Amino acid sequence: MNEINCKSEFITRVEQMLEHYQSLYDGNGPYVLNGQLTADQIEEFEAAAKVVLPQDYKDFLLHIGNGGKQGHHDRPFPLSLSHAKDCIESSLNTTIGLEYMSLPFSLESCNRYFGDGFENIDEDLADEEYDQMVMEALHGTITLHNDGCGYYIVMIVSGDHAGKLYYIDTCHGQGTFPVSDSFSEYYIKWLDRKITERLAHLERNDKFSCVITKVKLGGNVRDLHVRKDQNHYSFQFEYFCPSDFVREGGYSEHTRVGDRLVVSLYMEHKSWMPLELEKIEEQDERGALQPLTVIGERSEYIVIGRVNRLFMHDPGEKCFPLYVEGLEQEVLVKGIEELVVSVGDVYMVKGQLNGNVYRIMR
């Protein structure tokens, strides 16, 4: 009983992080956990599988929950114990018990089947022989995550690698690669990423109001000239309006002079509009920054601003917010590879100024 009531540092931290994560959704976050397991239920599983689960994972099941609820989160992590065989059974022609978990996991065996030799497997192999190969490849594993298309994260529970997490490609011959030395290490990292992504989403939607003074239409693109309410600063940006194709010079219900908008701004590095960044070492004599400047049509801009804060947002692109004094607004700069910025840096950015439009009022 004392073991159940005594919470580890890992569990205490997870509880704090989960509370923070839910608060970022006003208590209605997408990550919903199944109920906690009892010590007896965990012991029953261990007895059936003839394994001893890593202590940090058992603590999670006891104090946090039996994995994420299916349907409440896109491919939840971790999966519940009832999905512990998902990886192996997705590759078999039959269902099995839990006994395979007690047999030592072998990286060599796993890569022999799921790695380079994957393409050379005899298609005429009998089901029994095929299943035996898969069984040997996945001895000693518990499924923690189904990433789709045959990709899984498994936790090793038997053998020299017990306690470690591996990513396994079961369908494309890419084999395995290590993910983490422990469940607790990876879960903290995973949850921290979820929190960071949500914070970045909220921060990049740092909205402000403006009014349309001129509209140029073309396809799904709106090239808008606007005036910011706060300081009457006029500027121009583009935004994409899905499902509303209009020929250039046409009319759209979504874009009318006089409409009031709530928007946020960003500049994105793309092949058709690569960004040019130049770090500015010195400002003018007063130490002030130049305001945002129009240098051509279709919202091509030079923006000069200071990095006042940093946040990480990396769904395949690197981002940082740049405060532009003329706008009294942060512009999100994203998609620049191998970029290292620091608070206080000043950059000149040349590229396309785009906007997310959140609300239109008339």
MODA-V97573 format. One record per run of one state. SS is the DSSP state (2 for helix, 1 for strand, 0 for the rest). FROM is the first residue (numbers start at 1). LEN is the number of residues. If there is no record, write none. Layout:
[[SS FROM LEN] [SS FROM LEN]]
This chain:
[[0 1 1] [2 2 4] [0 6 3] [2 9 15] [0 24 9] [1 33 1] [0 34 5] [2 39 11] [0 50 5] [2 55 9] [0 64 4] [1 68 1] [0 69 1] [1 70 1] [0 71 2] [1 73 1] [0 74 7] [2 81 3] [0 84 2] [2 86 4] [0 90 9] [2 99 4] [0 103 4] [2 107 8] [0 115 1] [2 116 5] [0 121 6] [2 127 11] [0 138 3] [1 141 8] [0 149 2] [1 151 6] [0 157 8] [1 165 5] [0 170 5] [1 175 6] [0 181 2] [2 183 22] [0 205 3] [1 208 12] [0 220 1] [1 221 8] [0 229 5] [1 234 7] [0 241 5] [1 246 1] [0 247 5] [1 252 1] [0 253 2] [1 255 1] [0 256 4] [1 260 9] [0 269 1] [1 270 1] [0 271 2] [1 273 1] [0 274 2] [1 276 5] [0 281 12] [1 293 2] [0 295 5] [1 300 7] [0 307 12] [1 319 6] [0 325 4] [1 329 6] [0 335 11] [1 346 7] [0 353 1] [1 354 8] [0 362 1]]
